[in-house]
Amino acid sequence: MTASTRTHNENATVKGVRVRGEETKPSFKTTELVVYVLAVIGVLVASYTVGDGDANNGSDYFAADKAWWYITLLTIGYMISRGLAKAGSRSSDVDPRTH
């Protein structure tokens, strides 16, 4: 294939065959990551501010173990959402061991 038959468009047509680019963005460019990071920060801030009570009297309503449990759940949710986003995408990896 020569350079003259190829266009620079992501969904270019090369000799009648439609070439598809990657369907999803890298994770650092998505709003999913921004929402995830903000949610984790929110859980940590809420745990810090609500957990000002005396832990010996049982008045610590949002203890660190609960905060980390919620962060774990957020992480699992984020990983599932990225997995679903990548499920139908094509890889641009040229390593023959991964095919």
N, C-alpha and C positions, 0 to 999 in steps of 0.2 A: 504494500500500500504506500503510495507516495504522499507527500505532504500536501499536494494539490487536491487530492480526493478527500482529505480530512478537514473538517471545520473545527473551530475551537469551541463550539457550543457543547454543553454537557450532554445533551440528548441529540447528538449529531447523527446524521445519516451517512453511512459509509458504504458505498456500492449497494444501496438498497436495503441494508441491514441496519436496524435501529440499535444504537449503542446506548445503554443506560448507565448513568452514573450511580453513585451511591445514593440510597434513598434517605438516609438519616445523617444528621450533622454529628460531629464529634461531641462528646458529652459536655465539654467545657463551653460550648456555644449554645446550649439549650436553656430554656427557661426552667426545665425540670431541675437542673442543678442549682439554679438560683433559688428556687422555691425550697429545695431540700436544705440548702445551707441556711437560709433564713429560718426554716422550721427548727433546725437543730439549735441555732442561736436562741430562738424564742424559748425552746424547752430549757436550755441552760439558764437563761435569764430568769424565767419563771421559777425554776428550782432554787435559784440563788435568792430571789426576793421573797418567795413564799416560805422558804425553809428557814426563816429567821427565828422561829419559835424554839423553845427548849426541847431538844430531842429526848432528854431523859424523862420528861413528863408525857411524852407521846404526842406533843402538839406540833410536831414537824409534819405538816400535811403533804409536802412534796419533797420527799427525801431523795438523796442522790441515786439510790438504787432504782427508784421509779423513773427518774429523769433518764438514766442510762437505758432502762427498759424501753421507754418511748423513743429514744434515739435509735435503738436497735430495730424497733418496728419501722421507723422512718427509713432506715437504711435498707431493710428488706423490701419495703415498698418501692424505693428508688431503684433498686437492682431489678425488681420485676418489671417496672415501667421501662427501663432501658432495654431489658431483654425483649419485651414485646415490641419496642420500637425497632430493634435490630433484627427481629425474627424474619422479616421478608426482604432484608437488604442484601445486596450482592457485595462480596468482598473484592477489593482491588488488589489483594495480596497476590504476588506473582510467585510465591514460594511453592514449588511443586509438592512439597511434603504436606501442605495443608489442603490439597484438593482431594 
